[in-house]
């Protein structure tokens, strides 16, 4: 079975409402960063979730880093799908580490992350950054 290709989508100033993406197969690390409030979120996120599902069939551990400082309701539904995928992986014996970086000036983000934890049953490491 051949390795999955890494996904790298840099931030594009012309489409600032799309997050940057770095899914690294060899490292077993995935990062979403920036803002996420595009229309048709599923068109952006479904290929990422497909990649994640394929990764989870081949590997036994993953680190997922969220460095999102803004996302809309539609994006939050897709983020929850990522959490659900990671929960299924954990239930099958996979090791999951989720890190969520947030600005100390944004207490609402902590509440959002706590909602994801509650809905998914997964533990999230909240990492405060200055800003």
Secondary structure as UniProt FT lines:
FT   STRAND          7..9
FT   HELIX           13..15
FT   TURN            16..17
FT   STRAND          20..24
FT   TURN            25..28
FT   STRAND          29..36
FT   HELIX           41..58
FT   STRAND          61..71
FT   HELIX           73..91
FT   TURN            92..93
FT   STRAND          95..103
FT   TURN            104..105
FT   HELIX           107..120
FT   STRAND          125..129
//
